C-alpha cells in the first residue's frame, strides 16, 4: 500500500487546545510516515511527507533515535523504524484479550470455509488487521496481522462504519471525504449500499470493490455499548465467493461466529448488539 501524507489525512487540533502537545504529535507523525515496504527515509523526505519544517524534523529524528524508536544509517544518512516501535506494537496486541478470545472462532471458520477471516480496528482512513486466520484452499488471501485495508472500499471497513453511532459515522465520513477528494462520490455510494445491506442482512458486502479479484462479507463487533467498535470479515477469491454465497452462506455463518465471540467477551467487555 502506498504511503499517505501523514499530516494531511488527520484533522489538526485547534491552536486554542492548551492540552495538546504539538511536539509529541509531530514525533508520532514522523513514525507514521514510514510506509509498508519502505525501509529508510531521510529528513527531507520526512519533512515533505509530514509538512513539518526540516530543522524540527532533524531534532525529532535525533530524539526518536536516542529513545530507540528510530535507527540511523550513517552511510545513507537516513532512518528506519527501530525496535521500540515493535515493542509498543507487541504490548498493544498482548494487552488485547479480545484476540485470544476471537482467534479460535476465526480459525475454525477459516478452516471450514477456506477463506481469510480477520479481526480489525480503524486507524485513520484504513482498517488494520489485529488478528487474521487462513484457510487451506488454493485461492486464499495471504494477509497478516498489521495489514491495512481502506475503510471506504473494504467489507471490514464498511462494517466498522455500520457499527458506529450516527454522529460518529457522520464525522468519519467527512474525514474520508476530505481524504479521498474527487473519488469520494463513487466511494460514498458504495458505503451507502453497505449501510442498506447491513440494515437488511445484518452484515456488509464488498464485491470486487477493494480489489477486482476479491470479495468479502463483514460485520461490526460492538463492545462496551459502542465505546469500542471493531469488525470481523471473511474474504477470498471472487471466483469462489459469488453474491449468492456471500449473502446466503458466509454472511449468516459470520453472524453466528460474531455472536459466539461477543458472548464469550461479554463478562469482560460488555459486548452489545
N, C-alpha and C positions, 0 to 999 in steps of 0.2 A: 504494500500500500504506500502511496506517495505521501511524504511528509506534508503537513499543512503549516500555515503561518500560525505559530503558537499564540501570538498576541491578537491576531485578527479574529479568531473564532470564539473568543470569550469576552462577554461584556465587561468593561472596565468599571471598577467601583468609583463612586463619587469622591471627588477630592475632599469633600467635607467629612468623609468617614474617617474619624480620628483613630478608630480601632484597626484600620487596615495598614499592615506593614508592607510598604512598597518594596523594600529591599528583599524581603523574604519571597514575595510574589515573583519578583524578577528572577531570583535564583531558581525557583521552581519552573519558570517559563524556559529557562535555558535547558534544564533537564528534559523537558517535554519536546524540545526542538529536535532531538535525535530521532530520526525516523527508522522504521523497521528496515534492517539490512544495511544501514549506514554505520560504519564503524567510527570514523573520525570526522570531526568538524573543527574548523578554526574560528578564531574570534570574529573575523569579518563575516563568515557565514552565519554564525550565531546571532550577530548583530542584525544582519539582514532579515533573518527569519523571525526574530522576536521584536524588532524595531526598538531595541534597547541600544542606547549610544555605546559605541565601541569602547571608550575608556571604562565605562561602567561594566561592560561585559568582561573586560580584562580583569577587573578586580573580583568579579563574581566567579570567574573560572578559576582564578588563583585560590579563592576561599574554598570553593567546592572541591578542588584538588586536594587541599590540605585536609579536608574532612573525609576524603575517601569516596566522594560521590562522582568525581571525575578522575580520569587518569591522563597524564600529559605525555605525549610523544615528542621528545625534544628534537628528533630528526625531522619530523613532519611539521613541528610547531602547531600541532592540533591536539584535540581532546577526544576521548571516548568515555562512555559511561563506566563508572567504577563499581567495585563490589558493594559499596554502601547502598547503591540503588537496589541491587539484587537482594540485599539483606532486608531492606524495607519491604520489598515485594513479598518475600517469603514470610515475613512476620505478619503481613496483612492476610495472606492466604491461610496461614496457620491459625490465626485467630478467628477465622470464619467457620464456625461449626457447621454451617449450612452445607458446605462442600462435603463433609464427611457423611452427613445425613443423606444428601441428594445422590452422591455418586453410585451407590449400589442400585438405586432405582433407575438412574440414567443408563448405567451399563447393561442392566437387564433388558431395558427397552431397546438399546442399540443392538444387542445380540439378537433379539427377537425380530428386528426389522432390517438388519444390515444397513443401518443409517448412522449418521453422525448425530449424536444427541448431546446438547450442551446447556450449561447454565451461564448466564451472562448478566452484566451490570453496565450501566451507562457511564461514559466518560466523554463529555462534550458532545461532538456530533457522531460518536461511534458507540457501539456496544463492544465490551471486552469480555472474552471468554474467561470465566473463573474456574470452570471445570468442563471437561469435554470427554466423551466416551465414543469409541469407534466400534462399528460392527465388523464383520469379517468378509463381506462381499467384495467383488472386484471393482465396483464403482463407488467407493467410499470417499468422502471429502476428508482430506487429511489436514484438518485444522486443529491446533493445540491450544493449551492454556496461554492466554496473552494475545491470541489472535483478535483482530479488530474488524468489525463489520459495520457499515454505515447504518445509522438508525433509520434513515429515510427509505431505504430500499430493501432491507433485510427483514425477514419474518420476525426474528427475535427483537429487532429494534421497534418495529411497528407494534408488537405485542407489549413491549415495555411502555410505549406511549399509551396504549389502551388501558394499562393499569394505573396511570396517573390520575390525580384529581383533575377536574375540568380546568381549574385555574392554573395548575402546574403545567398541564399539557399545552394550554394556550401560550404560556411563557416559553416553553421549549420549542413550540412550532415557530414562534417569532425568531428565536435564535437560529433555528435551522434555515428559515427563510433568508436571513442575513448571510448565513454561511454559504448557501448553495446559489444565491443570486438568481441568474436568469433560468436556471434549471428548476427552480422551486415550483412553479405552477404544475409541471409534469409530476414532480415528486409528491406534491401535496395531494394530487388526485389519487395516487396510489395509497397514500396514508388514509385518506378519507374512505377509500374502498375497504381498507383493513378495519377501520372503525365499524363499518357496516357489517363486515364478516364477523367481527367479534361479537357484535350485538345479536347476530343470527345464530352463530355456531358456538360461541364461547372460546374461539381461538382465531388466529390470524394466518393468512397465507402470503407467500411470496413466490410467485410462479415465474421464474426466469427474470425477475426484476433486478436482483443483486448481480447475478451472473447468468448469461444466457443458457448455460447448461445445468443450472442448479435450481431446484425448487425446495420449499420447506414449509413447515407448519410450526406455529409457536403460540405460546400463551404467557400472560404475566404471572409472576409469583409474588403475591402481595403480602407483606409481613408487617407486623406491628400496626395494624389498622391503617395501612398506607404510608406509614413513616418510612418504610423501606420497600422499594419495588425492584424486583429483578425479573428475569424472564427465562424460559426454557424453550428449546426448539428441537426439531427433528428434521434433518435435511439430507438430501442426496441428489443423485443424478436425475435430471428431469426426464431422462429416457425411462426411468423406473417409476418416478413419482408424478403421475398424471393427476389432473384435478379430482377425479373420482376417488383415487386412493388417498389423496390428502384430506378430502372432506369426509369421506365415509369410513376410512380405516385409521389412518395415522392421527388425525385430529382428535377423534373421540378417545383413542387409546392414550394420547398425550394428556388429555384431561384427567384420565384415571391416574397416570403417573404423578401429575401435579397434586392431585388430591391426596395421594399417599404421602408425598413429601411434606405437604402442609400439615397433615395430621400428625406426622412424627415431629415436626418443628413446633407445633402449637404450644406445648408446655414452655418452650424457651423463648420463642419469637412472637407468639401471639399471631400466627398466620391467619389471614382472613380472606374472604371471597374465594 
